[in-house]
Amino acid sequence: MESLFHGPYFDYVMDMEPLRSAEYFCKGSSAMLFKRDGRLWRLTKDCCGHSFLSQQSSKGNPNVVRIIHDFGPVAPCDDDVDEECYWLAEVERLEDIDPDSPTGQRLSKLLSSLTDDEPVERGQIPSFIEACRATRDANPDLAGLLETLIKAAEYVKHGNGDLDANLSNIMRRPGCGTLVWSDPLYGALAIMSSEEEARVAAIKQRLQTVQA
């Protein structure tokens, strides 16, 4: 397993519960998943995507991965940017969508029509939202998925981070077959409460003392 993350803070997170005895499951472009006893945890350094998914899950949005428990920021990030952190959440298990399946091909074509297979720049977000609304109205069976993409775009518009609207970030909920976003946003520095800032600062101080 080639880890996405390296360094003393990552080692600290992996040595603490709930990841201490968890096994590597899989990884994406910005997150790693770990499993234990039928449970699944997602570790990322992308504050924007983590916070959006947690917000939407807490509101009962069925078209995002369900966050079972949000641990928030669990340690400073090992990168050189002081404001970045590792974010952890227990999440539900989802199924991949085969890109060659009818559903995969349809979603790929739809997303390509919205993005032209290019990153959505911040200045393009208003027109992107309008295009999403028109596509949503023309595809009522995908309304929830597209409405969630609109919410993600609005989240970026009023904050920071970037959209990542591609098929690899859509999965299927086992049993019911609902299509959900697993990671529609990326980037952004951490936005933390005073309590979270104090907790992360204490961890940083503790590890710096040990390494001194």
VENZI-V245824 format. One record per residue. PSI is psi in degrees with one decimal (999 if undefined). NEAR is the number of other C-alpha atoms within 12 Angstrom. D_LAST is the distance of its C-alpha to the last C-alpha in Angstrom with 1 decimal. Layout:
psi-><PSI & PSI>
near-><NEAR & NEAR>
d_last-><D_LAST & D_LAST>
//
This chain:
psi-><122.4 & 114.0 & 145.5 & -27.7 & 148.3 & 148.7 & 172.7 & -33.8 & -38.7 & -43.0 & -38.4 & -46.9 & -41.7 & -17.5 & -0.1 & 157.0 & 143.6 & 3.9 & -7.6 & -45.4 & 17.6 & 156.7 & 148.3 & 135.7 & -56.9 & 176.9 & 157.1 & -155.7 & -23.9 & 9.8 & 152.6 & 143.8 & 139.3 & 148.7 & 154.6 & 130.0 & 41.0 & 3.9 & 159.3 & 135.5 & 143.0 & 123.5 & 128.7 & 164.6 & 9.6 & 99.2 & -41.9 & -53.4 & -42.9 & -47.9 & -40.1 & -46.8 & -41.4 & -42.7 & -49.3 & -37.8 & -41.3 & -23.6 & -0.3 & 18.3 & 116.4 & -8.6 & 20.7 & 157.9 & 136.8 & 125.3 & 110.6 & -41.0 & 125.9 & 111.8 & -12.7 & -154.7 & 127.5 & -8.9 & 157.3 & 154.5 & 151.6 & -7.3 & 172.1 & -3.6 & 116.1 & -33.2 & -11.3 & 149.8 & 165.0 & 133.8 & 137.9 & 140.4 & 144.8 & 130.6 & 164.0 & 160.2 & 135.9 & 168.3 & 142.4 & 156.0 & 124.1 & 118.4 & -20.0 & -5.0 & 162.4 & -42.3 & -44.1 & -42.9 & -39.5 & -45.8 & -40.7 & -44.0 & -41.6 & -46.9 & -36.4 & -37.1 & -27.1 & -32.4 & -10.1 & 26.9 & 30.5 & 154.3 & 143.4 & 112.1 & 156.6 & -39.4 & -14.8 & -5.2 & -44.9 & -45.2 & -32.1 & -42.6 & -42.7 & -40.8 & -38.1 & -39.5 & -43.3 & -40.6 & -38.7 & -45.9 & -28.2 & -10.7 & 72.4 & -27.8 & -14.3 & 15.5 & -44.7 & -42.1 & -43.3 & -34.6 & -37.1 & -36.6 & -37.3 & -44.6 & -38.7 & -41.9 & -40.1 & -34.8 & -42.9 & -42.2 & -34.8 & 5.8 & -123.0 & -176.5 & -177.9 & 152.8 & 146.6 & 68.5 & 84.5 & 166.1 & -32.0 & -15.1 & 12.0 & 134.3 & 176.4 & 136.1 & 123.4 & 148.2 & -69.3 & -22.6 & 8.3 & 135.4 & 132.1 & 151.7 & 128.9 & -20.8 & 69.4 & -6.5 & 157.6 & 165.2 & -169.5 & 138.7 & 161.7 & 136.2 & 108.2 & 155.0 & 166.2 & -35.2 & -42.5 & -40.7 & -42.7 & -39.9 & -44.5 & -40.1 & -38.2 & -40.0 & -42.8 & -44.4 & -41.0 & -46.0 & -34.1 & -35.8 & -41.6 & -38.1 & -17.1 & 999>
near-><12 & 11 & 22 & 23 & 28 & 17 & 19 & 23 & 33 & 32 & 21 & 27 & 34 & 29 & 16 & 17 & 17 & 27 & 31 & 18 & 17 & 24 & 21 & 24 & 23 & 22 & 22 & 21 & 23 & 29 & 32 & 35 & 35 & 34 & 26 & 19 & 12 & 14 & 25 & 30 & 39 & 45 & 44 & 44 & 41 & 37 & 40 & 40 & 45 & 46 & 39 & 41 & 43 & 32 & 26 & 29 & 28 & 19 & 16 & 16 & 25 & 27 & 38 & 44 & 44 & 37 & 34 & 23 & 24 & 25 & 27 & 36 & 38 & 41 & 41 & 42 & 35 & 25 & 20 & 11 & 14 & 17 & 25 & 29 & 40 & 45 & 41 & 40 & 37 & 34 & 31 & 28 & 29 & 28 & 22 & 25 & 29 & 18 & 19 & 14 & 13 & 12 & 23 & 23 & 17 & 20 & 32 & 26 & 21 & 27 & 34 & 23 & 19 & 32 & 26 & 17 & 16 & 16 & 22 & 29 & 20 & 21 & 14 & 21 & 27 & 21 & 20 & 34 & 30 & 21 & 26 & 34 & 26 & 21 & 28 & 24 & 17 & 14 & 18 & 14 & 16 & 27 & 23 & 25 & 38 & 37 & 31 & 39 & 45 & 33 & 32 & 41 & 39 & 27 & 30 & 34 & 25 & 15 & 23 & 26 & 31 & 33 & 41 & 33 & 38 & 33 & 33 & 25 & 36 & 37 & 32 & 30 & 24 & 16 & 10 & 12 & 17 & 27 & 34 & 40 & 44 & 47 & 44 & 43 & 43 & 34 & 30 & 27 & 28 & 35 & 27 & 25 & 12 & 12 & 14 & 22 & 23 & 17 & 21 & 30 & 24 & 17 & 27 & 27 & 17 & 18 & 22 & 15 & 10 & 12 & 10 & 7>
d_last-><30.2 & 28.5 & 25.9 & 26.1 & 22.4 & 19.3 & 15.6 & 12.9 & 14.7 & 18.0 & 16.8 & 15.9 & 19.4 & 21.1 & 19.7 & 21.1 & 24.8 & 27.1 & 25.7 & 24.3 & 27.7 & 29.2 & 30.6 & 30.5 & 33.8 & 34.0 & 32.6 & 34.0 & 33.0 & 30.4 & 29.9 & 29.4 & 31.5 & 30.7 & 33.4 & 33.9 & 37.0 & 38.9 & 36.4 & 34.6 & 31.4 & 30.7 & 27.2 & 27.1 & 25.3 & 28.7 & 28.9 & 32.6 & 34.0 & 32.2 & 33.3 & 36.9 & 37.3 & 36.1 & 38.4 & 41.4 & 40.9 & 40.8 & 44.0 & 45.7 & 46.0 & 47.2 & 46.5 & 42.7 & 40.6 & 40.5 & 37.1 & 37.2 & 34.0 & 31.7 & 28.1 & 27.3 & 23.8 & 21.5 & 18.2 & 17.2 & 18.6 & 16.7 & 19.0 & 18.3 & 20.5 & 18.7 & 21.8 & 22.1 & 21.4 & 22.4 & 25.6 & 27.1 & 30.7 & 33.1 & 36.1 & 39.6 & 40.7 & 42.8 & 44.9 & 44.8 & 47.8 & 49.5 & 49.9 & 53.2 & 54.6 & 57.0 & 54.4 & 51.7 & 54.2 & 55.4 & 51.9 & 50.9 & 54.1 & 53.7 & 50.1 & 51.1 & 53.9 & 51.5 & 48.8 & 50.7 & 47.8 & 45.7 & 42.7 & 44.1 & 43.2 & 42.6 & 45.9 & 47.7 & 46.6 & 49.8 & 52.1 & 50.0 & 50.4 & 54.1 & 54.4 & 52.5 & 55.0 & 58.0 & 56.6 & 55.9 & 59.5 & 60.9 & 58.9 & 59.2 & 57.8 & 54.5 & 54.6 & 51.6 & 49.4 & 50.5 & 50.2 & 46.6 & 46.0 & 47.6 & 45.2 & 42.3 & 43.7 & 44.2 & 40.7 & 39.5 & 42.1 & 40.9 & 37.1 & 35.2 & 34.6 & 37.3 & 40.0 & 39.9 & 43.5 & 44.2 & 45.5 & 42.2 & 41.1 & 44.2 & 44.6 & 47.2 & 47.1 & 48.6 & 51.8 & 52.8 & 52.0 & 50.5 & 48.8 & 45.4 & 42.7 & 39.4 & 37.4 & 39.6 & 36.9 & 33.7 & 31.2 & 30.3 & 27.1 & 26.3 & 28.6 & 27.2 & 28.4 & 26.6 & 25.8 & 24.3 & 22.3 & 20.9 & 20.1 & 18.3 & 16.3 & 15.3 & 14.2 & 12.2 & 10.5 & 10.0 & 8.5 & 6.0 & 5.2 & 5.6 & 3.8 & 0.0>
//
